[in-house]
Amino acid sequence: MAVDGAGGLMLVLGPLGFLAPWLLIALAALPVLWLILRAMPPSPKLVRFPGTRLLLGLRDPQPVAQHTPWWLLLLRVLAIAALILAFAGPIWKPAPQQQGDAPLLIVMDAGWTAASDWPQRQARALRALGQAQSAGQPAALLLADGTSEGALAFQAAGDLEAQLRGMVPAAWETRYPQDPAATLAQAPNRLAVLWLSDGLDHPGRGALQSALAARGQVTVVPPASARMSLELVAGDQPSLRLRSTGQGVPPQVLAIGLDPQGAPRELARLSAGDPVTDAGIAARPVPIDLPSELRNRIARFEIEGQASAGAVVLADDSVRRRKVALVGQDSTSEGQRLLSPLHYLRRSLAPRADLIEGGLGDVLQASPDVIVLADQVGLPETEALQDWVDQGGLLIRFAGPRMAADEYLGQEPLLPVRLRAGGRDIGGALSWGEARGLRPFPADGPFAGLTVPQDATVRAQLLAEPSPDLAARTLAQLSDGTPLVTRAPLGQGQIVLFHTTANAEWSDLALSGLFVQMLDRLVATARASAETPETQASDDDTFWTPVQVLDGFGRVSEPKDPVPVAAADFARGPAPGAPAGLYRSGERSAALNAGGPMAVANWPGAVIEDAAQSPGTDLRGWLIALAAALFALDALGSAWLARGRSRSSKGVTA
C-alpha cells in the first residue's frame, strides 16, 4: 500500500495501482450477478387438463431458451467488471510515492526561470500536499521569490492548497531567504523537504540546502525541459544573446512590433548562431540584421515557444538606429579635416545612427529623424524645415563664427532662445580670464547622470538674451551660469542649440567622450515615446516610475499603482518592487530586462527525483470506453435474439 496524490491509499499490484482500492470489493459480487443474469424461468407444474390431448404431436420449431445465452451473459459481466475497475482508479506504472511521517516542507523556485513549466510544478506540489494531508502531517510552503519574510509557519496540508493554486512566478530571478536560520526558526527538527528546482543556481541556494539537510532528507525535483534566457548585448552593433541549459536545436527569436497600421505583429524571425558552451550553459549570438526602418519599429524580442520574463527583451534605443542628417560646410582636404565641424559630428554619431549628408533641401526629402545644422544661418529652406520640426522632427543646431558674425542673428528663426550678436570669447569685449567648465547636469534633463570631465572646457559661446523662460529652456550651463545647451518645443518636435561649435575651435567639448554621450542622449529623444526607452540610469538622485511591467510569464501590462524605484535599486536589475518592464524618469525611459547569465545548480547529498518519470498512465478512461463498447454489443445481441423470435412466431401463425 502507498499514499496517492489525492490523499487516499493506493493499492499497488505489480505495475498496476488503484487510487480507490476499496471499490474492488464489488468484484466479489460478480458471481451473484452471473446467477441473476442467467434469468432461469420457474420450474413447470403438472396440471391435468383433458383439452391438452388436442395439442399432442405439435412441436415448436423455435423453443424459448431456458437460460440467457452464455456469450450475452459474458458481455454483461465483463462490462460491469470494467466499470468497477474504472471507478477503482487504476494507474499503470504509478510513480513511487513519498514515505515517512515527518512534516513536509515544499520549496518552490519562483523566479522567471520557473515560468515555462509552472503548471507541472503546481501539480507536483499539490500531489505532495495530498500525501501529507492523508498521513496527517503538517506542511509549509516556501516560495523562493524574495517576498517571503519571517519564520515559516507549519499548518494543515489541506489549508495550503488554495494558496498554492493562486501562486504565480515572479518577473525577476529566484531569490532565497538571506537568513535560512531565521526562516526555519519555528520549523520542526525533522523535516521531509521537497524542492521544486528550476535547475539553476542562485545566490543563497547552498546555505539554504545545508540548513534543510541538517533537518532531514532533501528531495529535488529538477525541471523536465531546458531553461532559456534572452539578453541584449549593447554596443555600436547591438545584438542578442540566447542562453540555454540544453544542447539541442535552439528556437528562433521573434521580433514583435507595430505594423504600418499600428497593430502589433511578428515583424521578423532571427536565428541563433553557433553555441559557446561553458559549465553546461550554451550561449548563442543572435545578430539583429534588419533594415533600420523595420528595426526601429520593434517593441520587443522573445524566444519562440518560451513563456517567461527572461525570454523577452524589451527593445530600447540601443537597438534602434535613427536617421540623422548632417548639414554644414565640410573641409575635405587632409590638413583641414580636423577643422570641419562635420568631422566631429560624423565620428560621434556614425556608430549608432544612419547618417546622410547634403544640402538642407536634399536631406529633408529623405525624412530623417534628426537634422544637425553646423553653424548655418539664413537658409532658404527655413519654412520647409519648420514644417518638418512641427511634425515631430528634432533639429540640433551648433553655433560658430558664421552665426556669431550674422548681423540679423536676433531675428534668426528656429532657435530655442534669442541670441546676442557677436558671441563671447577670450579676446572680445566680454573676455574671460580663462576657459569655463560645465556645471553638473540637472537630474530631470536628458543629460542626467552624465559625468562632466574636467578637461571639457569652453573658450567661446553665443550668449542668450535674458528672458523669463530662459532657465526652463536651459539643458546645460557653464560654471558661470550662462547657457551652453538650450531647447524649446515646436509643434510635435523640438529645437536644440549648442551655444558653442561642433569642432574644437571654441571648446574642448568636441574632443571629449561627453560630447558623444550628449549627442546620443539627444538623438534618443527624437520622436520618443514610452515604448522607445533609453538605457542610461546611473544618477543616484533619479527615481524611475514603471510605465509597463512584465509578469513572470512575459506578458505585458500597465501597473495599477506604479511605485517609483530609486536609481540604486534600479541599477541592480529586476527585483521585488522593480519587476522587468519599461520605466520613465523625467524625459528618459529605460528597459529593465530579466534575462541574463545562468549557472547550472549542483545538489550534493540530495535525492534527485527522475524528472522524466511520469506519474503513471490513468486507465479509467480506457475502461469506461471498454464498458460502453461491451454494453453496445449487449444491446446488439439482445436485438438480434428478439428479431429471431419474432420471425419464428410469424412462421407458426402462417
Secondary structure, DSSP 8 states (H G I E B T S, - for coil): -EE-TTSSEEEEETTEEESSGGGGGGGGGHHHHHHHHT-----------GGGGGGTT---SS---SS--HHHHHHHHHHHHHHHHHHT-EEES--------S-EEEEEE-SGGGSTTHHHHHHHHHHHHHHHHHHT-EEEEEEEBS---S----EEGGGGHHHHHT----SS--B--S-HHHHTTTS-SS-EEEEE--SB--TTHHHHHHHHHTTS-EEEE--SS--EEEEEE-SSS-EEEEEES--S----EEEEEE-TTS-EEEEEEE-----EEETTEEEEEEE----HHHHTTEEEEEETT--SGGGEEE--TTT--EEEEEEE----SGGGGGG-HHHHHHHHHGGGEEEEES-HHHHHTT--SEEEEES--S-TTHHHHHHHHHTT-EEEEE--HHHHH-TTGGG-SS-SS-B-TT-B-TTSTT--SS-B-B----TTSTTTT----TT--BS-B--B---TTHHHHEEEEBTTS-EEEEEEEETTEEEEEESS-SSSSSBSGGGSHHHHHHHHHHHHTTT--TTS-------TT-EEEEEEEE-TT--EE--SS---EEHHHHTT-SBTTB-SEEEEETTEEEEE-------B---TT-EE--TT--S-EE-HHHHHHHHHHHHHHHHHHHHHHHHHHHHHHHHHH-
